[in-house]
Amino acid sequence: MPTGAVQTDLNAGSVPAWQRLGLRLVNLARPKQGVIPLAQLALAGGTAGTKAAIRALATGIPMQDAMLSRVLGRYKMLVDPADRGFAPHLMLDGYWEWWTTNFLARNIRRDQRVAEAGACYGYFSLLMADLVGPQGKLTVFEPNPDAAALLQRNLELNGLTERVRLMRAAVGAAEGGLSAPLLIPAHAPMAARIGGGELAGVDGPGADQRVLRVPCRPLDTLGDEPLDWLKLDLPGSAAPAWRGMQSLLERRPALRILMGFDPARTPQPASFIEQVAKRFPLRLVDHAGQVQATDAAALTAGGVSLLYLARDQA
């Protein structure tokens, strides 16, 4: 019987007709395979059906030190039970930022080389490592030691460690030194960001957070390696990461970049976007997962955007 099917004899005379109809509808709504295929995640249409199938397989199982969830109908994933911002979506819905998920599934190819900074527990890391296949390579930067530990376990759970290099470090500017302070909100590990000790308390009086000194390296150190894609999810830390990747951009002109941009957390956001625009056309991934042209005024006046930076078309 397919995974997720209700194990009831629908032709049994003891089952009322209304109940037989209800069970058939339940089985239709549930996925009929053990896992959601990668090809289904990449479909531009049929989004509602795919999300419903993923949600039907989502779980939240308590373990000794973490919650075990099933994400994207494919991966086993451990998350921090104290996380109030990211983990609940994974446990109840099984996906996060569908537009980004769908864009990656459509565009990342087997055998490619990808780097990611700001991976947290590895939701996008698992997807991208799966997409590049056993001959591809993913380099992941995650400075939060607790998140990096769960990320390593998630790679092991899903048999992906051989194609992933985990760097327990932040990314920053070349002139920033070999370490940097990392502020980690206790209940929002995805909001961790590089900054000085003066960041303590920025989330409000008495905010539950800590500042750790973590290793830091510029992305320019990847310049001698083949690299097709770079994904940056660095709230408030995109500017130093950008300064630390200028040599990489010179050496890898075909590199394609997905970079989160939040004007509210970026010092001098207009100046930062001006620097980006000198190298790339300003485009973003919209909430339908499609690439759209934009401009500096729209980016700095709006909320969080996912920039698509490349010299070619997506």
N, C-alpha and C positions, 0 to 999 in steps of 0.2 A: 504494500500500500504506500502511496507517495507520502513523503514527509508532510505533516500538518493535516492530513486527512482525518476526519472523524471516523473512528473504527466502529461503525454501527451498520448493521444490515438494513439498508433503506428499503428493501423489498419485503421485509418481515411484516406479516400481517398484524403483529402486536404493536407496531409503531403507527400512531395516528397519522393521517395524511398531512395535516398541518405541520407536524413535527418532521416528517420526511422531507417536506419542502424546505423547512428551515435549515435542516442539516445539509441539504444539497446547496443551499445558498451560502452557508458557512464554508463548505468545501470549495466552492467557486471563488470565494474571496481570499482563501488561503493559498499561498504558493504551492505548486505541485512538484517542487523539486527540493533536494536537500539544501541547496544554496541558491541565492540569486545569481544568475550568470553575469559576468563582467559586461557582456554585450548589452544586457538589459539596463545596466546602470548608465550606459552611454547613449541610450535612445533619447533623441531630442523631443519626440512626442511620447505620449503614454506616461507622462510623469506621475499623474495621480495614481494610476494602477501600480506602478513600481514602488512608490512611496507607501502605498497601502500594504503591499506584499512585504516590504521591509518592516513596517510597523507591526505586522502580524507575527513576525519572528523575534521582535525585540524582547529582551529579558532584563531583569535586575535581580541577580541572585547574590545574597550576602555571603562573603567568605571571611576568613579570619581577619584580614587587614585591608580588604578591598571589596568592591562590588564587581561581579562578573556580568557583563552585558554581551549581547550579540548584535553587532552593528553591520549595516548594509546587507543583512541576510547572508553574510559570508564569514565574518571574522569574530573570533572570541576576543573580548577586550576587557581588561581590568581597569577600573577607574577609582578615584578617590571618593569614598562615601561622604566626606565633608564638603565636597565641591557642590556648590549650589547653582552654578551658572552653566556649566558644560555637561557634567555627568547626567543630570536628569533628562536631557534631550536624548542622549545615547541610550539610556536604559528604557525610556518610554517610547521613543520614536525610532531609534535605531539608525538615525542619520543626523548630520549637522551641516548647515549651509548647503542646501541641495544644489544651488546654482554653481558653487565651486566644485562640489562632488561630481556633478554631471559634466562640467567643463573638463576636469581632469580625465574623467573616464573616456571622453571623446577625443582628447588630444594627445595624451601621453602614449607612446608606442613601446612595443617590446624592444629590448636591447638598448634602450636609451639610457643616458646618464642624467640623474636628477639630484639636486640638492635642496634641502628644506631647512629653514631656520625658524624656531619657535614651534616645535612639534607637539608639545604637551604629552599626552599619553600615546599619541601615534595614530589618531584616527586617519588623517590623510597619509601618514607614513605607510600604514598597512595597505591602503588602496594603491598608492604609487608603487610600492615594492611589488605588489601583485601585477600591476600593469606592465612594468618593465620586464618581468619574467626572469628566469634564472640566469640569463646572460646579461641582464641589465644591472645597474648599480644605483643605489640611493645612499647619499650621505646626509645624515640628520644631525642638526645642532639643537640640543636642549640643555639649558644651563640649570634649571630647577632640579636639584638632586632627587627629590621625591617623584616628580613627574618622569624623569629619565629612568628611574628604577622600574616604574610601571611600564614605560615604553619598552625597555629591554625584555621584560617578561611577556609583553604582548607580542613582540617579534618572535620570541621562542614558542609561545602558544600556537602561533600560526605558521611555524616552520619557515620563517623568512629571514633568519639571522644571517644566512650565507650571502645574501645580496644587499645587506644594509650595513653601513658603517655608522655607528653611533658616536657622536662627538659630544661629550658632556661639558659643553662650553657655550658661552654667548658669542654673538658676532657683533663687531663694532668697528670703530675707526682704527686705522693703523697707528695713529699717534696716541691712542688711548691706553696703551700699556697692555700687559699680559693678564690683567685681571680687572674686574669691574664690580661695583655693587649692584645686586639684583634685588629689587623689591618684590615680595611675593605676598599678595593678599591671601589670607588663610582659606577663604571660601571661594576663591576665584583664581585658580592656578593659571588659567589661560590669560589672565590680565597681568602676569608678572612682567616687569620691565626693567631695563637697565637705567641706572641713575645714581645720584649721590645719596648720602645719608639724609639729606634734606627732604628726600621723598617720603620719609616716615611721617605718617599722619595725613598724607595728601588725600586719602579717601574719606576723610572726616575725622572729627575728634574721637579718640579712643578706638580707631579702626584696628581690627585684628590683622596684623601684618608683620612681616619680618624682613630684614635686609641682610643678605648674605654676600660675601665676597666670592665671586666665581671666576673661573678661567674665561678669558676673552681672546678672540682672534679675528682678524679681518678676513673677509671672503676672498680677498686677493690671493690667499694661500691656495685656493683651488684653481688658480689660473693655469697651471701646468697640466691639469687633468682634462680629459674630454668631458664636456658638460652641455646638455641640451636644454634643460629647464632649471629654473631656480624659483622656489616658492618661499616668500618671506611673510611670516605672520608675527610682526613685532610691534605691538601697540606701544606707541610712544618712543620706540627705539629705531625707527626706520632711517632717520637721518644719519646717525653714526654708522649704521650698517651700509648705507649708500656711500659714505665717504671711504669706507674700507673695502669697496669693490670696484674702484675705478680702473685699476690695472686689469682686473678680470674682464671688465666690459671692453677694454681695448683689445685684449687677446682673444676674446670670444664674441665676435660681432654678431654671430647667428644665435646667440643665447636668447631664450625667451623667458620672461620673468612674470610671475604673479606676485604682486606686493600689496598688502593691506595698507591703507592710508587713512589716518584719522586726524583731521585738522585740529581737533580739540586737544589732542595729545602730542602734537608735533610742534616743537618750537619753531617760530617763523615759518608757518606752513606755506605761505605764498612763495618765499624764497626757495624752499625745498622743491616745490613743484616746478619752479622756474629751472632749477638745475636738472631735474628729470627731463623736462621738455627739450633741453638742449641735446639730449641723446636719443630720445624716442618720441614718436607721435603719442599724444595723450589719448589713451583708450582705456576703457574699463569693461569688466564682465558684469552685465546686469543681472537682475534676479531671475531672468529666464535662462541664464547661462550663456548668453550671446555677447559678443564683443561689440561695443558701441563707442563711437568717437565722443570725446568730451573736451572740456577746456579748463584752464586753471581756475577761472571764476567759479564754475560749477563745483569743482573739486574742493576748493577752500571754503565755499559757503555751505556745502552739504554735510552729511554725516560720514560714516565709515564707507570707504569705497575699496573695491578690489581692482587694482590697476593691472592691465595687461600691457607689458612693455616688450615690444619686438619691432624689428624692422620689416617683418613680413606680415601677412594676414593670418589670423587664427583659423 
